[in-house]
Amino acid sequence: LGRRELVPSGTRVSIGSAVIGDGDIAVFAGPCAVENREQMLSTANAVAGHGAVGLRGGAFKPRTTPYSFQGLKWAGLELLAEAREETGLPILTEVVDPRHVDRMAEVTDAFQIGTRNMQNFSLLSEVGRTGMPVVLKRGFGCSVEELLTAGEYILAEGNDQLVLCERGIRTFEGSTRFTLDLSAVALLKRRTHVPVMVDPSHSLGVPELIEPLTLAAVAAGADALLIDVHVQPQQALCDGKQALLPADFGRIMGRLDSLALGL
Ligand code: PEP
């Protein structure tokens, strides 16, 4: 179903007004977690001002330990909707539980499946069934083949609005949070017709590496990027270490524009 040889041209995925896979690099940006109204709205306005085509933000946060901030949950989703209202940008947010899918579908423009749920097959079938766009993140211990077959659970529901996202895998290398596997991006572009997104923020965990790896992701064939931005990264309740300040995000957007113009 997802194999490029069966569908030779690339599939375009529409998330509200944003299109992924049309040749332009679609950038979704925002905080790792929705924390409060002021943080969400100011970050949303900042990324919109710098040319992001969509907003990211976790309302439900699947954290490694149950004692970490778990997200504002449904209240966070309402804040994302308010940010969409204010900026006009569509929203992408993570769904962690099949029982949440229908209620979330009433608000979000697209579902994100996180790395820890890549092989939660009942969740994949449930989001697939909605027909809504889905960004499926690669499990950090999963192969490219396993990502492709997990994606089939969404395609098999008759939903081709699927984006596969490389977000780093676990290796022996400890200098970055995970190892961003850009060979997977080039490989996926040859193996499947669905668009490919790259999340440099969650893979690297080091803000100063985000610009070079973003450019490298585009060179490898990425159709879209997912970037953490926070107005006060030091105060972030979740993964603040990796979030970019709006001005640094703006500089990366400028580099992407120059690339698109061939400068
Ligand atoms: C996220 O993008 O908010 C996230 C938690 O990412 P991942 O599932 O890749 O860790």
Residues whose N, C-alpha, C, O or C-beta is under 5 A from the ligand:
A	BS01	PEP	C32 G58 G114 T115 R116 K137 R167 H202
